[in-house]
Amino acid sequence: MNACSAAVALVLPLSAEGRALIVALGVLVLAAEALNTGIEAAVDHTSSERSDLARYAKDAASAGVALTAVAAGLAWVFLIAGVVAGSPA
Ligand SMILES: Nc1ncnc2c1ncn2[C@@H]1O[C@H](COP(=O)(O)OP(=O)(O)OP(=O)(O)O)[C@@H](O)[C@H]1O
């Protein structure tokens, strides 16, 4: 998904800043996914029992990933709107 996003950003007539934003947000999503994976592993290592704290930790980490993906999606919306409007994006 990130590779597709970066490839499309390179093909579309975006400014260097627009391309940098898309690539940087893609890397941020990967970083958030890595942190989420680490938190899931740490929680599972700590205990295999179900608990509210474990659920909170995993859900918060997962929400962090979702928020970075939303940020990347919003950046795409604004950049595409700029391309459609003919203004430099
Ligand atoms: N130890 C736990 N206690 C309470 N809720 C949990 C726990 N582990 C996971 N959950 C809940 O399940 C959701 C999915 O977690 P996760 O992706 O780790 O899968 P899982 O429930 O551990 O099952 P599986 O490992 O079989 O896929 C979490 O976002 C959280 O809401």
The ligand as an ORCA input file, in Angstrom:
! r2SCAN-3c Opt
* xyz 0 1
  N      -4.993     -9.872     26.554
  C      -6.059     -9.216     26.088
  N      -7.026     -8.779     26.948
  C      -8.121     -8.115     26.497
  N      -8.359     -7.828     25.193
  C      -7.437     -8.215     24.286
  C      -6.247     -8.936     24.679
  N      -5.515     -9.202     23.565
  C      -6.211     -8.669     22.542
  N      -7.352     -8.082     22.959
  C      -8.342     -7.400     22.127
  O      -8.357     -8.023     20.855
  C      -7.986     -7.075     19.842
  C      -7.136     -7.780     18.809
  O      -5.918     -8.143     19.412
  P      -4.858     -9.049     18.659
  O      -4.729     -8.522     17.256
  O      -3.617     -9.143     19.467
  O      -5.552    -10.431     18.545
  P      -5.954    -11.410     19.755
  O      -7.280    -10.958     20.358
  O      -4.801    -11.507     20.703
  O      -6.220    -12.774     19.011
  P      -5.193    -13.551     18.100
  O      -3.829    -13.425     18.707
  O      -5.693    -14.960     18.113
  O      -5.291    -12.931     16.721
  C      -7.238     -5.960     20.581
  O      -7.310     -4.730     19.876
  C      -7.968     -5.943     21.901
  O      -9.161     -5.188     21.806
*
